Amino acid sequence: MKKDIILTTTENIPGIEYEIIGICIGNKLTWIRSKKASFGALEHLKEEAENMNADAVVAIRPDTTPTGSQCYIGTAVRFKK
């Protein structure tokens, strides 16, 4: 069952304490920038976070690599119970 990973550009999620797991990168190879490429990169970011057993990815920033890949980088975190 897939987790519902929270993605946010902010560094904090109000009212939630968490521990940092590590850097999480999602990318989608494309030759043109588009909403579809961005969506694919964000979906890949969620998959990577799930593989790290994260609950959320915070401080997400967009980037484009020299190879034409749309990329998002963030910090994977796990909620403290």
Secondary structure, DSSP 8 states (H G I E B T S, - for coil): -----EE-SSS--TT--EEEEEEEEEEEE-SS--HHHHHHHHHHHHHHHHHTT-SEEEEEEEEE-TTSEEEEEEEEEEE--
